[in-house]
Amino acid sequence: MHILLIGATGRTGSAVLSESLARGHSITALVRDPSSSILTSLIASTPGYKQRLTLVTGSPLNPLDVSTAVKSAAAAAAATNSDGNTNIEKNESGQTNATIGTTNNNNGNKNNNNRLVVITTLNARRTSDSPFAAPHPSDSPPRMMTDSTANIVHALSSLSAASSPSSHCPKEDENTNPTPALSTRPKIITLSALGAGSSSQHTHCIIRAMVAHTNMKHQYADHTAVEACLRDAVAAGADLDFVIVRPTRLLDGVGAGVDKNEVAKVFETGTDTGTGGGGSATVGMMAAVSRLAVARFLVDAAESDRYDGQAPILIS
Ligand SMILES: NC(=O)c1ccc[n+]([C@@H]2O[C@H](COP(=O)([O-])OP(=O)(O)OC[C@H]3O[C@@H](n4cnc5c(N)ncnc54)[C@H](OP(=O)(O)O)[C@@H]3O)[C@@H](O)[C@H]2O)c1
């Protein structure tokens, strides 16, 4: 299948990129710096990765950049057949078009193979890596994730409208520059956090107090607004699905108690598993899950429709 990844240069995003490519998917990544060492070392690590990765340079905060990335990814998704193979190759500049690959869709849901799936793993920058550090003074707009998500929703909605036969009214330049058709409803999977939105009620009271009274509140406010943006868009009729993934504290890499094969578990909230709402169960204060396990869950959620419309809380 084809995935549009926003946040590929980050710690969880690069794990999603690596996992997706390892499973045989093709990726369009919207990145601010295509020469990022994370990307270059991943491309160098395995023959064939470069062919299945299309980098679009730009910012998720720029609607035009997002539109370019969404159109590129939609063209690649549309060219993916039901077996997960894609039919067209990169153009001469290597910028867009589909790539050649075979999916390893182990959940058997072939319908997702030519579905456009967007995964976002953005994180606002802080003045240091401490979760209590202040937002970066020049590179951390308060609604960075929300405004980026709104741009993605808008670009997907424009594409859906353009591909809908009932609303389609070709413009003069469309013969030479056709809008890629969406054959299935697109899906946005967003990496949020336990404590955002309705999951606040499942957060340990000490963590809740930390979020409310430290700089962590800025990031959680943005996550909560992202979640509302997606739910509101669907409630207002946007033709898309979403999955909101809310992990507890993230652990890096392998070692120091991190199992590289760890499988993220969905926390039982008490009444309805996987929705992140209802019930009164609280996640333990020291709970954590590895970025690798979360990355695998995000790609699983792209391949399957099991969590569509839900907001699972992830623990180890
Ligand atoms: N840390 C935890 O314990 C924890 C727990 C639960 C949930 N989470 C959530 O997990 C998510 C991912 O975290 P992470 O640590 O994997 O992220 P990360 O490594 O900090 O990566 C952040 C990504 O966001 C991009 N980005 C940052 N500021 C940007 C801006 N102004 N404009 C455009 N792109 C920007 C970065 O791109 P550049 O490379 O171009 O800067 C990078 O790709 C976050 O939303 C976080 O809240 C974290």
The ligand as an ORCA input file, in Angstrom:
! r2SCAN-3c Opt
* xyz 0 1
  N       7.845     11.480     24.517
  C       6.847     10.774     25.045
  O       7.006     10.124     26.091
  C       5.508     10.750     24.337
  C       4.450     10.045     24.911
  C       3.229      9.970     24.234
  C       3.089     10.624     23.006
  N       4.124     11.322     22.491
  C       3.923     12.018     21.205
  O       4.594     11.342     20.157
  C       4.755     12.264     19.068
  C       6.060     12.003     18.330
  O       7.129     12.252     19.204
  P       8.653     11.993     18.747
  O       9.457     12.110     19.980
  O       8.738     10.768     17.908
  O       8.898     13.257     17.808
  P      10.300     13.911     17.382
  O      11.371     12.912     17.351
  O      10.525     15.141     18.209
  O       9.968     14.354     15.855
  C       9.237     15.509     15.588
  C       8.872     15.603     14.113
  O       8.039     16.759     13.970
  C       8.632     17.631     12.997
  N       8.449     19.031     13.387
  C       8.738     19.591     14.594
  N       8.443     20.904     14.566
  C       7.986     21.179     13.323
  C       7.519     22.377     12.696
  N       7.498     23.550     13.316
  N       7.121     22.289     11.415
  C       7.156     21.101     10.757
  N       7.588     19.938     11.294
  C       7.994     19.983     12.573
  C      10.109     17.299     12.983
  O      10.627     17.683     11.726
  P      12.121     18.307     11.572
  O      13.061     17.119     11.590
  O      12.077     19.007     10.275
  O      12.340     19.232     12.753
  C      10.079     15.778     13.206
  O       9.861     15.100     11.994
  C       4.613     13.661     19.678
  O       3.442     14.280     19.208
  C       4.508     13.404     21.182
  O       3.653     14.336     21.855
  C       5.339     11.401     23.103
*
